[in-house]
């Protein structure tokens, strides 16, 4: 018996098959999609300001319930004031450097508050905070110790967008974002 020499194919080069390459490309595409979807989206300063206002209103509602006294947000073109009704008069509400003491909005953010009646119709025109010729009258949002509030519509806007917050009589907020 003679052993025949084995024939080797010297033209074969080592490498990856087409199927292996397709699997790797698919996995890389899937991972990059997951990374892109998990990245935070750029949002406007109006959206951030609306988050701050919503947090403030929720805090006012909780504060009124905890204190057992009405609290209010007085919004005028020049200033914000947070007050509680104590012993027959409105006094400043302070939380030792917390949200009420440090609440402010960016200069480019415009805030309008329109008070509504029980049918959702405007009973007081908005007081505009920035770049406005409106008088210095104030809009007042009051929360009662039961959590109820006077109805209001708050528009927060900047050059890039607008967010509308609606406060209902139960003291609950809804939010609608609108484009520029």
N, C-alpha and C positions, 0 to 999 in steps of 0.2 A: 504494500500500500504506500502510495506516495501521497504526501500531503501537498495539496495544491496551494500555492501562495495566495494569501488573501489579497483581494483587490481593495485598495483604499481609494476613496474619492478625494483627491487632493484639491479639487475645485470647491469643496464645501467650506464655507466660512462660518465661524461661530457667530451667533447673534440671536436676536429675539424674533419670534414669529410675529406675523401680522396680528394674530389674535391677542397675544400678550401686549402688544403695543396699544391696541384698542382698549383693552381693559385698563391699562395705566392712564390713558387719556380720559377715559370715563370717570375714573376715581378722582383724578385731579380736578376735573370740571365739577363734579359733585361737591368736593370739599370747598372749592372757591365759591360756589353758589351759597353754601351754608355760611361761609365767612361774610359774604356780602349781605345776606339777609339778617345776620345777627348784629351788623354794625348799626349804631344809632343814626337815625335820619337827622339831617340838618333841619332845625325848626326855627321859625322866626322869633323875634323878641316878643311879638304879640302873643304867641303861644306860651312862652315862658311867663309873661306877665299875667295871662289868663289863668295859668296854673297857680300863680301867687295869689290872685284875687279869689279864686275858688277856695284855696286853702284858708285864706283870711275869713271868708264868709262861713265856712264850716267851723272854724275856730270861734267866731262870734256866736254862732248858734250854740255850740257846746258850752261856751262861757256863760251865756244867758241861762241855760238849763242848770249848770252847776251852781251859779250864784243865786238863782231863784229871783233874779231881777232882770228887767229889760236892759238890753245893750243896743247901741246904735253905732253906725258908721256914718259920719257926716263928711260928705265929699263935696268940696268946692274946687274952683279952678286953681286956687293957690295952695290948698292944704288938705290934709286928711286928718280926721279926728275920730278917736274911738272912745265912747263914753258909756257909763252905766248909770242907771237911774237909782239913786240912793238917797233915802230920807227926803224925798220930795224934790230933788234937783239932779240935774245931769252933771256928773263929775268925770274927769278923765279916767280912762281905763288903762292901767299900766300893768305890764307883765315883766318888769325888771329886765329890760333889754331883749325881750322876746319879739314875737311877730308884730304885735301892735306898736311897739316902740321903734322898730326898725323898718316898717313897711314903707317902701318907695318904689317908684317905677322909673325905667330908663327915660331919658329926655325925649327919645324919638317915639315913645309909646303914647298913644292917645286913648283916653278912657272916657266913655260917655255912659251915664246912668240915666235911664228913663224909668220913672215910677209908673206902675200899671194899676188899673182897677181890677176888680174881680173877673171881668170879662176879657182881660188881657189888652185893653186899650190904654194908650198913654194918657195919664192924667197930669203929668209934669214933663215938660220937654227936657231933653238931656242937658246936663251941664258938662261942657267939654273942658278937659283939663289942659290940653296943649294947643297952642296956635289958634286960639279961638277969640272971637269978639263977643262971646256970650257974657251976660252979666255975672256977677260973683255970687249969685244965689246958690244955695246948697241943695244937693240931693241927700236924702236921709233914708237909710235902710235900718229898720228896727227889728230886732228879734225879741220875742216874748219868752218868758221862762218855760212855756209849753213847747218851744221849738218853732213856733209859727213866726212868719215874717211878712212884711208888706211886700207885695209882688213887684219885681223890678226886672228890667232888661239891661244888661251891661255889655257894651261893645268895647272890645280892646283891639286896637289896630296900630299898625306901623306901615311902612312903605311896602312890606312884603305880603301882608295878609291881614285878615280880620277874624276875630273869634267872638262869638256871641254867647254869653252866659244868661240863662233865664232862671230867676229865683221865683219859685211858686209860693203860695200861701202856707204850705207845710214846711217851708224852709229848705226845700230840696232844690238842687241845681241841675240844669241840663246844659250841655255844651254843643255848639255847632261851629265848625270851622268853615270859613269861606275864603276863597282866593282873593288875590289883589284886584 
